[in-house]
Amino acid sequence: MLTDRTQRRPQAARRLVRVGLACLLLLGAAPIPATAAARGYELDLGTRADFVAQSNFVQCVGASMQMMLNMIQPGADRSAATQLRLQKLAREWSGQRPDGRERQGASVRGWASGLNLLDAGPYQLVGATSLEEALLTAAKAMRRTGKPVGLLMWRGRHAWVMSGFRATGDPLVAGTQVTAVFVEDPLYPYGSSVWGPSPVPGAALTPEELGRQFVPRRTSSANRWGMAGLSGKYVLVLPYLIDLRTQRRA
């Protein structure tokens, strides 16, 4: 399912949040009682203009950071020069390769650190044990902060941005389930011969569709890069709030 988002307002403070009570009317039939109507919640932070393709096959993190900044700080440019600057920043904070070779790409650690250094955060790395948990965690964070979420794809080899979601209700209410996720793959339109095609920017994927490419990080990779806590987990670059009264993360 695709969503046309060209008319959505770019300002983060004015992002569109829709909580709807859908009452369906059948021609010639009585309206469905309100208690039987389906409640739904949708949050979409992106516009078509926010999408940026990666300039080469190693800058998926730089491009994802660029898209996230476009959603958080409207007016950020979409140039190749900016993407390269972001890639270098993330690479600088990614740490050394275990084998000592020069790093070409950037790690998820550099991704989160770069956003924080640019005052786009705070962001943290979070690992979830199931796809359902990962999507609900992401939806709650977006609901609280109004900021997009980074998704570590392909067992740790690629980066996407989660720009929005649909759910059965407010994700902060117990029992809510995420039914669709709006995503931005900076590799579009190339995709992968192994993992599948890139979704159109702004596509709304079901959890099943997303789960074909968003899978747990490889255990060996996480351990090798000194991130054992994310081993075998669905990894999120997650925004959060700090409770000024308790200094705790929310």
C-alpha positions in Angstrom: 0.0 0.0 0.0 1.4 3.4 -0.9 0.5 6.7 0.6 0.7 10.1 -1.2 2.3 12.4 1.2 3.1 15.4 -1.0 0.5 17.6 0.8 1.8 17.0 4.3 3.3 19.9 6.2 7.0 19.6 6.7 7.3 21.4 10.1 8.0 18.8 12.9 6.0 20.8 15.4 3.0 20.6 13.0 3.2 17.0 11.9 -0.1 15.4 11.1 -1.4 13.0 13.7 -4.7 11.4 13.0 -6.8 9.5 15.5 -9.9 8.4 13.7 -13.1 6.7 14.4 -14.1 5.0 11.0 -17.8 4.7 10.5 -18.6 2.8 7.3 -22.0 3.3 5.6 -23.3 0.7 3.2 -25.6 1.8 0.5 -29.2 1.2 1.6 -28.1 -0.2 4.9 -28.1 1.2 8.4 -24.9 2.8 9.7 -22.6 0.6 11.8 -22.9 1.4 15.5 -20.0 3.5 16.9 -19.0 0.7 19.3 -18.4 -1.6 16.3 -16.4 0.8 14.3 -12.6 0.3 14.1 -10.4 2.8 15.8 -7.1 3.6 14.2 -4.1 5.8 14.7 -1.7 7.2 12.1 1.5 9.2 12.5 3.5 10.3 9.4 6.5 12.6 9.8 7.7 12.6 6.3 7.0 14.2 3.0 8.2 13.1 -0.5 10.7 16.0 -0.4 12.4 14.5 2.6 13.6 11.4 0.7 17.3 11.3 -0.3 18.9 8.5 -2.3 22.4 7.5 -1.2 25.1 8.9 -3.5 27.0 5.6 -3.7 26.6 2.0 -2.4 28.3 2.7 1.0 26.6 5.8 2.2 23.3 4.4 3.4 23.9 5.7 6.9 24.8 9.2 5.7 21.6 9.3 3.5 19.4 8.0 6.3 20.8 10.7 8.6 20.1 13.2 5.9 16.5 12.1 5.6 16.0 12.1 9.4 17.4 15.6 9.6 15.0 16.7 6.9 12.1 15.5 9.0 13.4 16.9 12.3 14.9 20.2 11.1 13.0 21.3 8.0 15.1 23.2 5.6 18.2 20.9 5.8 19.5 20.5 2.2 19.5 17.3 0.2 22.9 17.8 -1.5 25.5 15.1 -2.1 28.0 17.3 -0.2 25.8 17.3 2.9 25.4 13.5 2.7 29.1 13.0 2.5 29.7 15.2 5.5 27.1 13.2 7.5 28.7 9.9 6.3 32.1 11.1 7.5 30.7 12.2 10.8 29.1 8.8 11.4 32.2 7.0 10.3 34.3 9.0 12.7 32.2 7.9 15.6 31.8 4.3 14.5 35.0 3.1 16.1 37.8 1.1 14.6 37.3 -2.0 12.5 38.2 -5.1 14.4 40.6 -6.1 11.5 42.3 -2.7 11.5 41.4 -1.9 7.9 40.0 1.5 6.9 36.3 1.7 7.3 34.3 2.6 4.2 30.8 2.5 5.6 29.5 3.7 9.0 28.2 1.7 11.9 24.9 2.0 13.7 26.8 3.4 16.7 28.1 6.2 14.5 24.6 6.8 13.1 23.1 7.5 16.6 26.2 9.4 17.7 26.1 11.6 14.6 22.5 12.6 15.2 23.2 13.5 18.8 26.2 15.6 17.9 24.0 17.5 15.4 21.4 18.2 18.1 18.8 16.1 16.4 18.5 13.7 19.3 18.7 12.4 21.8 19.0 9.0 20.1 20.0 5.7 21.5 20.5 2.1 20.2 17.9 -0.4 21.3 17.6 -4.1 20.5 14.2 -5.9 20.5 13.7 -9.6 20.6 10.8 -9.8 18.2 9.5 -7.8 15.2 6.3 -7.0 17.0 8.2 -5.6 20.0 10.5 -3.6 17.7 7.7 -1.9 15.8 5.7 -1.1 19.0 8.8 0.3 20.6 9.5 2.5 17.5 5.9 3.6 17.4 5.9 4.6 21.1 9.1 6.6 20.6 7.8 8.4 17.6 4.5 9.1 19.4 6.4 10.7 22.3 9.1 12.6 20.5 7.7 13.4 17.0 11.0 12.1 15.5 11.8 9.3 13.0 13.4 6.0 13.8 16.4 4.3 12.2 16.1 0.6 11.2 19.2 -1.6 10.9 18.4 -3.8 7.9 19.7 -7.0 6.3 21.2 -8.4 9.5 23.3 -5.2 10.0 24.3 -4.4 6.5 21.9 -1.6 5.5 20.0 1.4 6.9 16.4 2.5 6.4 14.3 5.2 8.0 10.9 4.6 9.6 9.1 7.8 9.0 5.6 6.8 10.3 3.2 4.1 11.2 -0.4 3.0 11.4 -1.7 1.2 14.5 -4.9 -0.2 15.9 -4.9 2.7 18.4 -2.6 5.0 20.3 0.6 3.1 20.8 0.9 4.4 24.3 -2.3 2.5 25.2 -1.9 -1.1 26.2 -2.9 -3.7 23.7 -2.2 -1.6 20.6 -0.6 -3.3 17.6 1.3 -1.7 14.7 -0.4 -2.6 11.4 1.8 -0.8 8.9 5.1 1.2 8.7 6.1 4.1 6.5 9.6 3.5 5.3 12.4 5.2 3.3 15.1 3.0 1.7 18.0 5.3 0.5 19.0 2.5 -2.0 15.8 3.0 -3.9 15.2 2.0 -6.7 18.0 -0.5 -6.8 17.1 -2.9 -4.0 19.0 -6.2 -3.4 19.1 -9.4 -5.4 19.3 -11.2 -2.0 16.8 -9.2 0.2 14.4 -8.0 -2.4 13.4 -4.7 -4.1 13.5 -1.3 -2.4 10.0 0.0 -1.5 8.9 3.2 -3.1 9.7 6.2 -0.8 6.9 6.6 1.7 5.5 3.1 1.1 3.4 1.6 3.9 4.6 -1.9 4.5 2.8 -4.5 6.7 4.9 -6.0 9.4 5.2 -9.2 7.3 6.5 -7.2 4.3 8.9 -5.3 6.5 10.1 -8.5 8.1 11.5 -9.8 4.9 14.3 -7.3 5.1 14.2 -6.1 8.7 15.6 -9.1 10.6 17.8 -9.6 13.7 21.4 -8.5 13.6 24.0 -11.3 13.1 25.4 -12.5 16.4 28.9 -12.8 15.0 28.8 -9.2 13.6 27.5 -7.6 16.9 30.1 -9.4 19.0 32.9 -8.5 16.6 32.0 -4.8 16.7 31.8 -4.7 20.5 28.0 -4.5 20.6 27.1 -7.8 22.2 23.9 -6.3 23.7 22.5 -6.0 20.2 23.5 -9.5 19.2 20.6 -11.4 17.5 18.2 -8.4 18.0 16.1 -6.2 15.8 18.1 -3.0 16.1 16.6 0.5 16.3 18.2 4.0 16.3 15.6 5.3 18.7 14.7 8.8 19.8 13.8 9.4 23.4 12.8 12.0 25.9 14.5 12.8 29.2 12.3 13.4 32.2 13.8 16.6 33.7 12.4 15.7 37.1 14.0 12.3 37.3 16.6 12.5 34.6 15.4 9.2 33.3 14.8 8.3 29.7 11.3 7.9 28.4 
